[in-house]
Amino acid sequence: MERLAGKGIWVTGAAQGLGEVIARRAVAEGALVVVADVKEDAGRAVADDLGPAAVFIRLDITDDSSWAQAVPSVLGHLGQLDGIVNNAAILWMGSLESMSTADAERVMRVNLLGTFLGIRTAVAPLRAAGGGSIVNISSIDGLAGMNSVAMYSATKFAVRGLTKSAALELGRDGIRVNTVCPAMGNPEMSMPWFDQFDLDRYLARVQQPAILDDGIPRTVDADAVASMVLFLLSDESRTCSGGDYPVDAAWTAGKLCPGLPGF
Ligand SMILES: NC(=O)c1ccc[n+]([C@@H]2O[C@H](COP(=O)([O-])OP(=O)(O)OC[C@H]3O[C@@H](n4cnc5c(N)ncnc54)[C@H](O)[C@@H]3O)[C@@H](O)[C@H]2O)c1
């Protein structure tokens, strides 16, 4: 049985990266999907490749009127909305002191305001469908801070707060709201910021050596993140709401101390 059979799912930032993988997996699980993005050519190519189950809609998640205009087209394709994945976001890396006010505002507008507008826009159609699932994509940077991503991290923490309040407000309408916190998934997003570092060296330093060497796989790929999103979109997660779901191979679980028993 397909896990999303008959469901209508709207994925933002689905022209590439994690959003594209989520859209592809959702179609494979029987959903009708809206691929939404500001990148028109790439988004349309993804939807075309997915066939009649998918359609592309141009959406700027920071723009109220863009959301309002999208709703009739979304419902026209899906029939009804059963789930939305607020996935689109932007990264900015550099020292806190070097970040301009304009860059800080841009990160807040896309990652935080955009997610808020996505939740707010989805409420009425989800309620009309008798309930559904909102999945907001945060990050491990929304669970713990990290140098070089202060404002990105702040917005990803805020997404978790939005999620919890929304879950409390919307539960009575049968609308579940959850956050997924991936450690990785799409190296393309951060590669432009890594000119001066070696990504493998960075990952080797920041992760727990025992986890790296044996056992849980070291890299979290987009497919692993999409599996969590699919679970939260499906009825399998019908009792899950207001939660944070890390997909991080225990990265944020705590400390592993050499020399102590259990190391
Ligand atoms: N890349 C990773 O390893 C990683 C790790 C943790 C969390 N995340 C989170 O996963 C999500 C997806 O990341 P990704 O790596 O696929 O990013 P990406 O940069 O590859 O893709 C993001 C997509 O969002 C779109 N987008 C940006 N601004 C938009 C706007 N205003 N309106 C509509 N669309 C817009 C972009 O055009 C792009 O297609 C993000 O929320 C990101 O913070 C990613």
The ligand as an SDF file (V2000), in Angstrom:
LIG
                    3D

 44 48  0  0  0  0  0  0  0  0999 V2000
   21.6590   21.0590    2.8600 N   0  0  0  0  0  0  0  0  0  0  0  0
   21.7000   20.4460    4.0090 C   0  0  0  0  0  0  0  0  0  0  0  0
   22.5430   19.5890    4.2090 O   0  0  0  0  0  0  0  0  0  0  0  0
   20.7120   20.8280    5.0850 C   0  0  0  0  0  0  0  0  0  0  0  0
   20.9960   20.5060    6.4110 C   0  0  0  0  0  0  0  0  0  0  0  0
   20.0640   20.8390    7.3950 C   0  0  0  0  0  0  0  0  0  0  0  0
   18.8850   21.4630    7.0280 C   0  0  0  0  0  0  0  0  0  0  0  0
   18.6530   21.7860    5.7260 N   0  0  0  0  0  0  0  0  0  0  0  0
   17.4030   22.4490    5.3960 C   0  0  0  0  0  0  0  0  0  0  0  0
   16.7650   21.6870    4.3830 O   0  0  0  0  0  0  0  0  0  0  0  0
   15.9960   22.5550    3.5500 C   0  0  0  0  0  0  0  0  0  0  0  0
   16.3670   22.3440    2.0980 C   0  0  0  0  0  0  0  0  0  0  0  0
   17.7420   22.6200    1.9340 O   0  0  0  0  0  0  0  0  0  0  0  0
   18.5210   22.2750    0.5890 P   0  0  0  0  0  0  0  0  0  0  0  0
   19.8610   21.8430    0.9710 O   0  0  0  0  0  0  0  0  0  0  0  0
   17.7070   21.4220   -0.2980 O   0  0  0  0  0  0  0  0  0  0  0  0
   18.6460   23.7620   -0.0170 O   0  0  0  0  0  0  0  0  0  0  0  0
   18.8290   24.2480   -1.5110 P   0  0  0  0  0  0  0  0  0  0  0  0
   19.4840   25.5790   -1.4340 O   0  0  0  0  0  0  0  0  0  0  0  0
   19.4740   23.2010   -2.3760 O   0  0  0  0  0  0  0  0  0  0  0  0
   17.3180   24.4050   -1.9900 O   0  0  0  0  0  0  0  0  0  0  0  0
   16.4780   25.3450   -1.4470 C   0  0  0  0  0  0  0  0  0  0  0  0
   15.3970   25.6650   -2.4380 C   0  0  0  0  0  0  0  0  0  0  0  0
   14.5970   26.7010   -1.8560 O   0  0  0  0  0  0  0  0  0  0  0  0
   14.3040   27.6480   -2.8760 C   0  0  0  0  0  0  0  0  0  0  0  0
   14.0360   28.9560   -2.3130 N   0  0  0  0  0  0  0  0  0  0  0  0
   14.9030   29.8220   -1.7150 C   0  0  0  0  0  0  0  0  0  0  0  0
   14.2720   30.9560   -1.3940 N   0  0  0  0  0  0  0  0  0  0  0  0
   12.9810   30.8130   -1.7800 C   0  0  0  0  0  0  0  0  0  0  0  0
   11.8270   31.6500   -1.7090 C   0  0  0  0  0  0  0  0  0  0  0  0
   11.8980   32.8940   -1.2210 N   0  0  0  0  0  0  0  0  0  0  0  0
   10.6750   31.1670   -2.1740 N   0  0  0  0  0  0  0  0  0  0  0  0
   10.5920   29.9190   -2.6990 C   0  0  0  0  0  0  0  0  0  0  0  0
   11.6370   29.0960   -2.8150 N   0  0  0  0  0  0  0  0  0  0  0  0
   12.8170   29.5480   -2.3540 C   0  0  0  0  0  0  0  0  0  0  0  0
   15.5480   27.6680   -3.7390 C   0  0  0  0  0  0  0  0  0  0  0  0
   15.2840   28.2080   -5.0340 O   0  0  0  0  0  0  0  0  0  0  0  0
   15.9190   26.1980   -3.7690 C   0  0  0  0  0  0  0  0  0  0  0  0
   15.3080   25.5210   -4.8520 O   0  0  0  0  0  0  0  0  0  0  0  0
   16.2510   23.9600    4.0800 C   0  0  0  0  0  0  0  0  0  0  0  0
   15.2230   24.3090    4.9770 O   0  0  0  0  0  0  0  0  0  0  0  0
   17.5600   23.8290    4.8050 C   0  0  0  0  0  0  0  0  0  0  0  0
   17.7320   24.8210    5.7840 O   0  0  0  0  0  0  0  0  0  0  0  0
   19.5340   21.4820    4.7540 C   0  0  0  0  0  0  0  0  0  0  0  0
  1  2  1  0
  2  3  2  0
  2  4  1  0
  4  5  1  0
  4 44  2  0
  5  6  2  0
  6  7  1  0
  7  8  2  0
  8  9  1  0
  8 44  1  0
  9 10  1  0
  9 42  1  0
 10 11  1  0
 11 12  1  0
 11 40  1  0
 12 13  1  0
 13 14  1  0
 14 15  2  0
 14 16  1  0
 14 17  1  0
 17 18  1  0
 18 19  2  0
 18 20  1  0
 18 21  1  0
 21 22  1  0
 22 23  1  0
 23 24  1  0
 23 38  1  0
 24 25  1  0
 25 26  1  0
 25 36  1  0
 26 27  1  0
 26 35  1  0
 27 28  2  0
 28 29  1  0
 29 30  1  0
 29 35  2  0
 30 31  1  0
 30 32  2  0
 32 33  1  0
 33 34  2  0
 34 35  1  0
 36 37  1  0
 36 38  1  0
 38 39  1  0
 40 41  1  0
 40 42  1  0
 42 43  1  0
M  CHG  2   8   1  16  -1
M  END
$$$$
